[in-house]
Amino acid sequence: MYLARDKNNDLYLFNDLPIRGSECWWAEKGVDGTYLRLNPALYPEVTWDKEPLPVRLVAGEGE
C-alpha cells in the first residue's frame, strides 16, 4: 500500500503503486476500490513533491 498526496493537497491510500499525473496520482488498475481518500490533515510529511510513501496496515487488538 502507498500514501500519496495530489497537487491540490488531497491525500489517498493506494492498494498498488500509483502513477503521477499532471496534478494527481492515478491507480493503474482504475478506480474500482484500488484507493481510499483520507483526511488531508494526516501525514503532513507526504507531499505532492515526494514519491508515494510505502505503508502497511497493522491490525491491533480491540479493547
N, CA, C and O atoms as a Maestro MAE file, in Angstrom:
{
 s_m_m2io_version
 :::
 2.0.0
}

f_m_ct {
 s_m_title
 :::
 protein
 m_atom[252] {
  # First column is atom index #
  i_m_mmod_type
  r_m_x_coord
  r_m_y_coord
  r_m_z_coord
  i_m_residue_number
  s_m_chain_name
  s_m_pdb_residue_name
  s_m_pdb_atom_name
  i_m_atomic_number
  :::
  1 25 0.841 -1.166 0.000 1 A "MET " " N  " 7
  2 3 0.000 0.000 0.000 1 A "MET " " CA " 6
  3 2 0.892 1.237 0.000 1 A "MET " " C  " 6
  4 15 2.048 1.199 0.424 1 A "MET " " O  " 8
  5 25 0.319 2.333 -0.488 2 A "TYR " " N  " 7
  6 3 1.083 3.572 -0.630 2 A "TYR " " CA " 6
  7 2 0.230 4.772 -0.262 2 A "TYR " " C  " 6
  8 15 -0.963 4.813 -0.563 2 A "TYR " " O  " 8
  9 25 0.848 5.750 0.391 3 A "LEU " " N  " 7
  10 3 0.223 7.045 0.635 3 A "LEU " " CA " 6
  11 2 0.770 8.021 -0.390 3 A "LEU " " C  " 6
  12 15 1.975 8.059 -0.640 3 A "LEU " " O  " 8
  13 25 -0.124 8.818 -0.990 4 A "ALA " " N  " 7
  14 3 0.297 9.833 -1.948 4 A "ALA " " CA " 6
  15 2 -0.642 11.026 -1.832 4 A "ALA " " C  " 6
  16 15 -1.831 10.869 -1.552 4 A "ALA " " O  " 8
  17 25 -0.098 12.214 -2.049 5 A "ARG " " N  " 7
  18 3 -0.876 13.448 -1.949 5 A "ARG " " CA " 6
  19 2 -0.927 14.121 -3.319 5 A "ARG " " C  " 6
  20 15 0.098 14.304 -3.976 5 A "ARG " " O  " 8
  21 25 -2.140 14.485 -3.735 6 A "ASP " " N  " 7
  22 3 -2.324 15.184 -5.000 6 A "ASP " " CA " 6
  23 2 -1.846 16.630 -4.886 6 A "ASP " " C  " 6
  24 15 -1.597 17.130 -3.789 6 A "ASP " " O  " 8
  25 25 -1.724 17.286 -6.023 7 A "LYS " " N  " 7
  26 3 -1.268 18.670 -6.060 7 A "LYS " " CA " 6
  27 2 -2.208 19.593 -5.281 7 A "LYS " " C  " 6
  28 15 -1.767 20.607 -4.740 7 A "LYS " " O  " 8
  29 25 -3.510 19.248 -5.219 8 A "ASN " " N  " 7
  30 3 -4.486 20.072 -4.504 8 A "ASN " " CA " 6
  31 2 -4.559 19.730 -3.014 8 A "ASN " " C  " 6
  32 15 -5.444 20.223 -2.315 8 A "ASN " " O  " 8
  33 25 -3.658 18.907 -2.525 9 A "ASN " " N  " 7
  34 3 -3.494 18.526 -1.115 9 A "ASN " " CA " 6
  35 2 -4.370 17.345 -0.681 9 A "ASN " " C  " 6
  36 15 -4.323 16.968 0.490 9 A "ASN " " O  " 8
  37 25 -5.163 16.750 -1.572 10 A "ASP " " N  " 7
  38 3 -5.928 15.555 -1.203 10 A "ASP " " CA " 6
  39 2 -4.958 14.411 -0.939 10 A "ASP " " C  " 6
  40 15 -3.956 14.260 -1.638 10 A "ASP " " O  " 8
  41 25 -5.263 13.608 0.077 11 A "LEU " " N  " 7
  42 3 -4.405 12.503 0.482 11 A "LEU " " CA " 6
  43 2 -5.120 11.188 0.208 11 A "LEU " " C  " 6
  44 15 -6.303 11.047 0.519 11 A "LEU " " O  " 8
  45 25 -4.407 10.222 -0.372 12 A "TYR " " N  " 7
  46 3 -5.002 8.936 -0.733 12 A "TYR " " CA " 6
  47 2 -4.122 7.778 -0.282 12 A "TYR " " C  " 6
  48 15 -2.897 7.880 -0.224 12 A "TYR " " O  " 8
  49 25 -4.785 6.685 0.032 13 A "LEU " " N  " 7
  50 3 -4.135 5.409 0.294 13 A "LEU " " CA " 6
  51 2 -4.419 4.527 -0.918 13 A "LEU " " C  " 6
  52 15 -5.577 4.260 -1.239 13 A "LEU " " O  " 8
  53 25 -3.364 4.080 -1.588 14 A "PHE " " N  " 7
  54 3 -3.494 3.251 -2.785 14 A "PHE " " CA " 6
  55 2 -3.129 1.809 -2.474 14 A "PHE " " C  " 6
  56 15 -2.224 1.546 -1.681 14 A "PHE " " O  " 8
  57 25 -3.823 0.895 -3.089 15 A "ASN " " N  " 7
  58 3 -3.541 -0.530 -2.950 15 A "ASN " " CA " 6
  59 2 -2.214 -0.889 -3.623 15 A "ASN " " C  " 6
  60 15 -1.435 -1.678 -3.087 15 A "ASN " " O  " 8
  61 25 -1.962 -0.309 -4.796 16 A "ASP " " N  " 7
  62 3 -0.738 -0.547 -5.571 16 A "ASP " " CA " 6
  63 2 -0.036 0.786 -5.819 16 A "ASP " " C  " 6
  64 15 -0.635 1.847 -5.640 16 A "ASP " " O  " 8
  65 25 1.215 0.734 -6.225 17 A "LEU " " N  " 7
  66 3 1.984 1.944 -6.503 17 A "LEU " " CA " 6
  67 2 1.267 2.786 -7.560 17 A "LEU " " C  " 6
  68 15 1.051 2.315 -8.676 17 A "LEU " " O  " 8
  69 25 0.894 4.036 -7.218 18 A "PRO " " N  " 7
  70 3 0.188 4.882 -8.194 18 A "PRO " " CA " 6
  71 2 1.158 5.536 -9.178 18 A "PRO " " C  " 6
  72 15 2.373 5.532 -8.981 18 A "PRO " " O  " 8
  73 25 0.585 6.095 -10.235 19 A "ILE " " N  " 7
  74 3 1.337 6.774 -11.282 19 A "ILE " " CA " 6
  75 2 1.050 8.265 -11.182 19 A "ILE " " C  " 6
  76 15 -0.104 8.671 -11.043 19 A "ILE " " O  " 8
  77 25 2.105 9.088 -11.252 20 A "ARG " " N  " 7
  78 3 1.916 10.542 -11.160 20 A "ARG " " CA " 6
  79 2 1.351 11.087 -12.466 20 A "ARG " " C  " 6
  80 15 1.886 10.835 -13.545 20 A "ARG " " O  " 8
  81 25 0.256 11.841 -12.347 21 A "GLY " " N  " 7
  82 3 -0.300 12.577 -13.470 21 A "GLY " " CA " 6
  83 2 0.165 14.019 -13.405 21 A "GLY " " C  " 6
  84 15 1.101 14.328 -12.667 21 A "GLY " " O  " 8
  85 25 -0.460 14.901 -14.154 22 A "SER " " N  " 7
  86 3 -0.035 16.302 -14.145 22 A "SER " " CA " 6
  87 2 -0.433 17.014 -12.854 22 A "SER " " C  " 6
  88 15 0.223 17.972 -12.446 22 A "SER " " O  " 8
  89 25 -1.526 16.543 -12.198 23 A "GLU " " N  " 7
  90 3 -1.970 17.175 -10.958 23 A "GLU " " CA " 6
  91 2 -2.404 16.188 -9.882 23 A "GLU " " C  " 6
  92 15 -2.753 16.595 -8.774 23 A "GLU " " O  " 8
  93 25 -2.384 14.892 -10.198 24 A "CYS " " N  " 7
  94 3 -2.818 13.905 -9.211 24 A "CYS " " CA " 6
  95 2 -2.178 12.550 -9.498 24 A "CYS " " C  " 6
  96 15 -1.594 12.321 -10.557 24 A "CYS " " O  " 8
  97 25 -2.309 11.666 -8.518 25 A "TRP " " N  " 7
  98 3 -1.808 10.292 -8.641 25 A "TRP " " CA " 6
  99 2 -2.941 9.407 -9.144 25 A "TRP " " C  " 6
  100 15 -4.100 9.624 -8.791 25 A "TRP " " O  " 8
  101 25 -2.617 8.415 -9.962 26 A "TRP " " N  " 7
  102 3 -3.607 7.531 -10.560 26 A "TRP " " CA " 6
  103 2 -3.328 6.081 -10.215 26 A "TRP " " C  " 6
  104 15 -2.181 5.634 -10.212 26 A "TRP " " O  " 8
  105 25 -4.393 5.358 -9.927 27 A "ALA " " N  " 7
  106 3 -4.285 3.920 -9.733 27 A "ALA " " CA " 6
  107 2 -4.274 3.280 -11.121 27 A "ALA " " C  " 6
  108 15 -5.192 3.499 -11.912 27 A "ALA " " O  " 8
  109 25 -3.256 2.502 -11.415 28 A "GLU " " N  " 7
  110 3 -3.115 1.912 -12.746 28 A "GLU " " CA " 6
  111 2 -4.309 1.031 -13.120 28 A "GLU " " C  " 6
  112 15 -4.702 0.973 -14.285 28 A "GLU " " O  " 8
  113 25 -4.886 0.346 -12.123 29 A "LYS " " N  " 7
  114 3 -5.989 -0.569 -12.406 29 A "LYS " " CA " 6
  115 2 -7.344 0.131 -12.467 29 A "LYS " " C  " 6
  116 15 -8.360 -0.538 -12.653 29 A "LYS " " O  " 8
  117 25 -7.392 1.436 -12.320 30 A "GLY " " N  " 7
  118 3 -8.655 2.147 -12.375 30 A "GLY " " CA " 6
  119 2 -9.145 2.553 -11.005 30 A "GLY " " C  " 6
  120 15 -8.369 2.600 -10.051 30 A "GLY " " O  " 8
  121 25 -10.424 2.846 -10.904 31 A "VAL " " N  " 7
  122 3 -10.984 3.392 -9.670 31 A "VAL " " CA " 6
  123 2 -11.965 2.432 -9.007 31 A "VAL " " C  " 6
  124 15 -12.925 2.873 -8.375 31 A "VAL " " O  " 8
  125 25 -11.743 1.151 -9.139 32 A "ASP " " N  " 7
  126 3 -12.661 0.144 -8.606 32 A "ASP " " CA " 6
  127 2 -12.245 -0.329 -7.213 32 A "ASP " " C  " 6
  128 15 -12.070 -1.526 -6.988 32 A "ASP " " O  " 8
  129 25 -12.088 0.611 -6.280 33 A "GLY " " N  " 7
  130 3 -11.712 0.231 -4.932 33 A "GLY " " CA " 6
  131 2 -10.223 0.083 -4.726 33 A "GLY " " C  " 6
  132 15 -9.797 -0.527 -3.745 33 A "GLY " " O  " 8
  133 25 -9.410 0.630 -5.634 34 A "THR " " N  " 7
  134 3 -7.962 0.491 -5.511 34 A "THR " " CA " 6
  135 2 -7.344 1.622 -4.701 34 A "THR " " C  " 6
  136 15 -6.134 1.627 -4.470 34 A "THR " " O  " 8
  137 25 -8.168 2.595 -4.260 35 A "TYR " " N  " 7
  138 3 -7.653 3.673 -3.423 35 A "TYR " " CA " 6
  139 2 -8.723 4.168 -2.466 35 A "TYR " " C  " 6
  140 15 -9.911 3.904 -2.651 35 A "TYR " " O  " 8
  141 25 -8.288 4.890 -1.439 36 A "LEU " " N  " 7
  142 3 -9.180 5.406 -0.407 36 A "LEU " " CA " 6
  143 2 -8.742 6.824 -0.081 36 A "LEU " " C  " 6
  144 15 -7.568 7.061 0.204 36 A "LEU " " O  " 8
  145 25 -9.674 7.768 -0.119 37 A "ARG " " N  " 7
  146 3 -9.359 9.153 0.238 37 A "ARG " " CA " 6
  147 2 -9.296 9.263 1.756 37 A "ARG " " C  " 6
  148 15 -10.161 8.749 2.465 37 A "ARG " " O  " 8
  149 25 -8.253 9.944 2.246 38 A "LEU " " N  " 7
  150 3 -8.042 10.109 3.680 38 A "LEU " " CA " 6
  151 2 -8.155 11.580 4.070 38 A "LEU " " C  " 6
  152 15 -8.161 12.463 3.212 38 A "LEU " " O  " 8
  153 25 -8.243 11.831 5.365 39 A "ASN " " N  " 7
  154 3 -8.261 13.184 5.888 39 A "ASN " " CA " 6
  155 2 -6.945 13.861 5.491 39 A "ASN " " C  " 6
  156 15 -5.878 13.345 5.825 39 A "ASN " " O  " 8
  157 25 -6.987 14.994 4.794 40 A "PRO " " N  " 7
  158 3 -5.752 15.624 4.325 40 A "PRO " " CA " 6
  159 2 -4.859 16.159 5.445 40 A "PRO " " C  " 6
  160 15 -3.697 16.480 5.196 40 A "PRO " " O  " 8
  161 25 -5.374 16.261 6.667 41 A "ALA " " N  " 7
  162 3 -4.559 16.717 7.798 41 A "ALA " " CA " 6
  163 2 -3.600 15.620 8.271 41 A "ALA " " C  " 6
  164 15 -2.636 15.902 8.983 41 A "ALA " " O  " 8
  165 25 -3.862 14.378 7.878 42 A "LEU " " N  " 7
  166 3 -2.994 13.268 8.270 42 A "LEU " " CA " 6
  167 2 -1.710 13.287 7.454 42 A "LEU " " C  " 6
  168 15 -1.697 13.760 6.318 42 A "LEU " " O  " 8
  169 25 -0.648 12.779 8.026 43 A "TYR " " N  " 7
  170 3 0.635 12.564 7.355 43 A "TYR " " CA " 6
  171 2 1.130 13.793 6.581 43 A "TYR " " C  " 6
  172 15 1.282 13.730 5.361 43 A "TYR " " O  " 8
  173 25 1.381 14.895 7.271 44 A "PRO " " N  " 7
  174 3 1.852 16.103 6.579 44 A "PRO " " CA " 6
  175 2 3.201 15.910 5.876 44 A "PRO " " C  " 6
  176 15 3.573 16.701 5.010 44 A "PRO " " O  " 8
  177 25 3.922 14.862 6.252 45 A "GLU " " N  " 7
  178 3 5.210 14.604 5.595 45 A "GLU " " CA " 6
  179 2 5.031 14.073 4.166 45 A "GLU " " C  " 6
  180 15 5.984 14.072 3.387 45 A "GLU " " O  " 8
  181 25 3.840 13.630 3.822 46 A "VAL " " N  " 7
  182 3 3.545 13.167 2.461 46 A "VAL " " CA " 6
  183 2 3.116 14.396 1.659 46 A "VAL " " C  " 6
  184 15 2.080 14.997 1.942 46 A "VAL " " O  " 8
  185 25 3.915 14.764 0.659 47 A "THR " " N  " 7
  186 3 3.631 15.947 -0.146 47 A "THR " " CA " 6
  187 2 3.597 15.590 -1.634 47 A "THR " " C  " 6
  188 15 4.059 14.525 -2.043 47 A "THR " " O  " 8
  189 25 3.048 16.489 -2.418 48 A "TRP " " N  " 7
  190 3 2.977 16.299 -3.864 48 A "TRP " " CA " 6
  191 2 4.371 16.152 -4.468 48 A "TRP " " C  " 6
  192 15 4.561 15.413 -5.434 48 A "TRP " " O  " 8
  193 25 5.340 16.858 -3.895 49 A "ASP " " N  " 7
  194 3 6.694 16.852 -4.442 49 A "ASP " " CA " 6
  195 2 7.457 15.563 -4.168 49 A "ASP " " C  " 6
  196 15 8.516 15.336 -4.753 49 A "ASP " " O  " 8
  197 25 6.932 14.717 -3.288 50 A "LYS " " N  " 7
  198 3 7.610 13.461 -2.941 50 A "LYS " " CA " 6
  199 2 6.935 12.280 -3.628 50 A "LYS " " C  " 6
  200 15 5.773 12.352 -4.028 50 A "LYS " " O  " 8
  201 25 7.680 11.204 -3.755 51 A "GLU " " N  " 7
  202 3 7.140 9.965 -4.303 51 A "GLU " " CA " 6
  203 2 6.193 9.334 -3.275 51 A "GLU " " C  " 6
  204 15 6.288 9.653 -2.090 51 A "GLU " " O  " 8
  205 25 5.289 8.452 -3.697 52 A "PRO " " N  " 7
  206 3 4.387 7.784 -2.759 52 A "PRO " " CA " 6
  207 2 5.161 7.074 -1.646 52 A "PRO " " C  " 6
  208 15 6.236 6.518 -1.872 52 A "PRO " " O  " 8
  209 25 4.599 7.105 -0.467 53 A "LEU " " N  " 7
  210 3 5.224 6.504 0.701 53 A "LEU " " CA " 6
  211 2 4.687 5.088 0.898 53 A "LEU " " C  " 6
  212 15 3.484 4.918 1.099 53 A "LEU " " O  " 8
  213 25 5.551 4.059 0.845 54 A "PRO " " N  " 7
  214 3 5.067 2.697 1.089 54 A "PRO " " CA " 6
  215 2 4.671 2.547 2.564 54 A "PRO " " C  " 6
  216 15 5.405 2.964 3.460 54 A "PRO " " O  " 8
  217 25 3.507 1.949 2.794 55 A "VAL " " N  " 7
  218 3 2.993 1.737 4.156 55 A "VAL " " CA " 6
  219 2 2.373 0.355 4.244 55 A "VAL " " C  " 6
  220 15 2.132 -0.300 3.229 55 A "VAL " " O  " 8
  221 25 2.119 -0.081 5.474 56 A "ARG " " N  " 7
  222 3 1.381 -1.329 5.667 56 A "ARG " " CA " 6
  223 2 0.406 -1.116 6.799 56 A "ARG " " C  " 6
  224 15 0.683 -0.356 7.726 56 A "ARG " " O  " 8
  225 25 -0.714 -1.768 6.734 57 A "LEU " " N  " 7
  226 3 -1.718 -1.693 7.779 57 A "LEU " " CA " 6
  227 2 -1.453 -2.792 8.796 57 A "LEU " " C  " 6
  228 15 -1.159 -3.933 8.443 57 A "LEU " " O  " 8
  229 25 -1.564 -2.425 10.057 58 A "VAL " " N  " 7
  230 3 -1.364 -3.380 11.127 58 A "VAL " " CA " 6
  231 2 -2.618 -3.359 11.998 58 A "VAL " " C  " 6
  232 15 -2.986 -2.320 12.548 58 A "VAL " " O  " 8
  233 25 -3.261 -4.501 12.116 59 A "ALA " " N  " 7
  234 3 -4.465 -4.584 12.942 59 A "ALA " " CA " 6
  235 2 -4.076 -4.785 14.382 59 A "ALA " " C  " 6
  236 15 -3.253 -5.645 14.696 59 A "ALA " " O  " 8
  237 25 -4.664 -3.995 15.265 60 A "GLY " " N  " 7
  238 3 -4.372 -4.121 16.692 60 A "GLY " " CA " 6
  239 2 -5.492 -4.879 17.391 60 A "GLY " " C  " 6
  240 15 -6.550 -5.136 16.816 60 A "GLY " " O  " 8
  241 25 -5.238 -5.217 18.610 61 A "GLU " " N  " 7
  242 3 -6.252 -5.911 19.406 61 A "GLU " " CA " 6
  243 2 -7.271 -4.893 19.893 61 A "GLU " " C  " 6
  244 15 -6.905 -3.776 20.257 61 A "GLU " " O  " 8
  245 25 -8.543 -5.268 19.904 62 A "GLY " " N  " 7
  246 3 -9.594 -4.413 20.407 62 A "GLY " " CA " 6
  247 2 -9.539 -4.319 21.920 62 A "GLY " " C  " 6
  248 15 -8.978 -5.187 22.590 62 A "GLY " " O  " 8
  249 25 -10.121 -3.269 22.445 63 A "GLU " " N  " 7
  250 3 -10.129 -3.099 23.903 63 A "GLU " " CA " 6
  251 2 -11.408 -3.618 24.498 63 A "GLU " " C  " 6
  252 15 -11.593 -3.558 25.713 63 A "GLU " " O  " 8
  :::
 }
 m_bond[251] {
  # First column is bond index #
  i_m_from
  i_m_to
  i_m_order
  :::
  1 1 2 1
  2 2 3 1
  3 3 4 2
  4 3 5 1
  5 5 6 1
  6 6 7 1
  7 7 8 2
  8 7 9 1
  9 9 10 1
  10 10 11 1
  11 11 12 2
  12 11 13 1
  13 13 14 1
  14 14 15 1
  15 15 16 2
  16 15 17 1
  17 17 18 1
  18 18 19 1
  19 19 20 2
  20 19 21 1
  21 21 22 1
  22 22 23 1
  23 23 24 2
  24 23 25 1
  25 25 26 1
  26 26 27 1
  27 27 28 2
  28 27 29 1
  29 29 30 1
  30 30 31 1
  31 31 32 2
  32 31 33 1
  33 33 34 1
  34 34 35 1
  35 35 36 2
  36 35 37 1
  37 37 38 1
  38 38 39 1
  39 39 40 2
  40 39 41 1
  41 41 42 1
  42 42 43 1
  43 43 44 2
  44 43 45 1
  45 45 46 1
  46 46 47 1
  47 47 48 2
  48 47 49 1
  49 49 50 1
  50 50 51 1
  51 51 52 2
  52 51 53 1
  53 53 54 1
  54 54 55 1
  55 55 56 2
  56 55 57 1
  57 57 58 1
  58 58 59 1
  59 59 60 2
  60 59 61 1
  61 61 62 1
  62 62 63 1
  63 63 64 2
  64 63 65 1
  65 65 66 1
  66 66 67 1
  67 67 68 2
  68 67 69 1
  69 69 70 1
  70 70 71 1
  71 71 72 2
  72 71 73 1
  73 73 74 1
  74 74 75 1
  75 75 76 2
  76 75 77 1
  77 77 78 1
  78 78 79 1
  79 79 80 2
  80 79 81 1
  81 81 82 1
  82 82 83 1
  83 83 84 2
  84 83 85 1
  85 85 86 1
  86 86 87 1
  87 87 88 2
  88 87 89 1
  89 89 90 1
  90 90 91 1
  91 91 92 2
  92 91 93 1
  93 93 94 1
  94 94 95 1
  95 95 96 2
  96 95 97 1
  97 97 98 1
  98 98 99 1
  99 99 100 2
  100 99 101 1
  101 101 102 1
  102 102 103 1
  103 103 104 2
  104 103 105 1
  105 105 106 1
  106 106 107 1
  107 107 108 2
  108 107 109 1
  109 109 110 1
  110 110 111 1
  111 111 112 2
  112 111 113 1
  113 113 114 1
  114 114 115 1
  115 115 116 2
  116 115 117 1
  117 117 118 1
  118 118 119 1
  119 119 120 2
  120 119 121 1
  121 121 122 1
  122 122 123 1
  123 123 124 2
  124 123 125 1
  125 125 126 1
  126 126 127 1
  127 127 128 2
  128 127 129 1
  129 129 130 1
  130 130 131 1
  131 131 132 2
  132 131 133 1
  133 133 134 1
  134 134 135 1
  135 135 136 2
  136 135 137 1
  137 137 138 1
  138 138 139 1
  139 139 140 2
  140 139 141 1
  141 141 142 1
  142 142 143 1
  143 143 144 2
  144 143 145 1
  145 145 146 1
  146 146 147 1
  147 147 148 2
  148 147 149 1
  149 149 150 1
  150 150 151 1
  151 151 152 2
  152 151 153 1
  153 153 154 1
  154 154 155 1
  155 155 156 2
  156 155 157 1
  157 157 158 1
  158 158 159 1
  159 159 160 2
  160 159 161 1
  161 161 162 1
  162 162 163 1
  163 163 164 2
  164 163 165 1
  165 165 166 1
  166 166 167 1
  167 167 168 2
  168 167 169 1
  169 169 170 1
  170 170 171 1
  171 171 172 2
  172 171 173 1
  173 173 174 1
  174 174 175 1
  175 175 176 2
  176 175 177 1
  177 177 178 1
  178 178 179 1
  179 179 180 2
  180 179 181 1
  181 181 182 1
  182 182 183 1
  183 183 184 2
  184 183 185 1
  185 185 186 1
  186 186 187 1
  187 187 188 2
  188 187 189 1
  189 189 190 1
  190 190 191 1
  191 191 192 2
  192 191 193 1
  193 193 194 1
  194 194 195 1
  195 195 196 2
  196 195 197 1
  197 197 198 1
  198 198 199 1
  199 199 200 2
  200 199 201 1
  201 201 202 1
  202 202 203 1
  203 203 204 2
  204 203 205 1
  205 205 206 1
  206 206 207 1
  207 207 208 2
  208 207 209 1
  209 209 210 1
  210 210 211 1
  211 211 212 2
  212 211 213 1
  213 213 214 1
  214 214 215 1
  215 215 216 2
  216 215 217 1
  217 217 218 1
  218 218 219 1
  219 219 220 2
  220 219 221 1
  221 221 222 1
  222 222 223 1
  223 223 224 2
  224 223 225 1
  225 225 226 1
  226 226 227 1
  227 227 228 2
  228 227 229 1
  229 229 230 1
  230 230 231 1
  231 231 232 2
  232 231 233 1
  233 233 234 1
  234 234 235 1
  235 235 236 2
  236 235 237 1
  237 237 238 1
  238 238 239 1
  239 239 240 2
  240 239 241 1
  241 241 242 1
  242 242 243 1
  243 243 244 2
  244 243 245 1
  245 245 246 1
  246 246 247 1
  247 247 248 2
  248 247 249 1
  249 249 250 1
  250 250 251 1
  251 251 252 2
  :::
 }
}
